[in-house]
Amino acid sequence: MSHTNPDPEPERTTGLEPGGGVPPGETPPGESSMPGAGPRETHNPTKGWAKGPLALILILVVLVAAFFLVYAITLAL
């Protein structure tokens, strides 16, 4: 991996005093991005619901729906 130095070059940057300081009233030079900055992403978990909890929720929904269906049928008779 090769990349350039992200620091500004004091010889080429306008508005810098000798030694790299910034005089009053001047805006300091902006930083460039560093392609290698930050931690490397080594663990990428899956997104979404796991199969176990989703299955339990679906079973619970089916049981509640069946209960109300049986209850409505018994009231109609």
C-alpha positions in Angstrom: 0.0 0.0 0.0 1.6 3.3 -1.1 0.2 6.7 -0.5 1.5 10.2 -0.3 2.2 12.2 2.9 -1.0 14.0 3.9 0.8 16.9 5.6 1.0 20.1 3.7 4.5 21.1 2.4 5.5 24.3 4.3 7.7 25.5 1.3 4.7 25.5 -1.0 1.8 26.5 1.3 0.9 30.1 1.2 0.3 32.0 4.4 2.8 30.1 6.6 5.5 31.7 8.5 9.0 30.2 8.5 8.9 27.2 10.8 5.3 26.3 9.8 3.4 28.7 12.0 0.2 30.6 10.8 0.2 34.4 11.2 -2.9 36.0 12.9 -5.8 36.4 10.6 -4.8 33.6 8.3 -6.6 30.4 7.8 -4.5 27.3 8.4 -4.1 24.8 5.5 -6.7 22.1 5.4 -5.8 18.5 6.1 -6.0 15.9 3.3 -7.6 12.6 3.9 -5.6 9.6 4.9 -6.5 6.4 3.1 -5.1 4.2 5.8 -6.7 6.0 8.8 -9.1 4.2 11.2 -9.4 0.6 12.2 -9.7 -2.1 9.6 -13.1 -3.8 9.5 -12.5 -7.4 10.2 -15.9 -8.5 11.6 -19.0 -7.8 9.5 -22.0 -9.3 11.3 -25.1 -10.0 9.2 -28.0 -7.6 9.5 -31.6 -8.5 10.1 -33.3 -10.9 12.4 -31.9 -14.2 13.4 -33.9 -17.3 12.3 -34.7 -18.5 15.9 -36.3 -15.3 17.3 -38.2 -14.7 14.0 -39.6 -18.2 14.1 -40.8 -17.8 17.7 -42.5 -14.6 16.8 -44.2 -16.1 13.8 -45.4 -19.1 15.9 -46.8 -16.7 18.5 -48.7 -14.7 15.9 -50.2 -17.9 14.4 -51.3 -19.1 17.8 -52.9 -15.8 18.7 -54.7 -15.7 15.3 -55.9 -19.3 15.7 -57.2 -18.5 19.2 -59.2 -15.5 18.0 -60.5 -17.5 15.0 -61.7 -20.3 17.3 -63.2 -17.8 19.7 -65.1 -16.1 16.8 -66.4 -19.4 15.5 -67.7 -20.4 19.0 -69.5 -17.1 19.4 -71.2 -17.5 16.1 -72.6 -20.9 16.9 
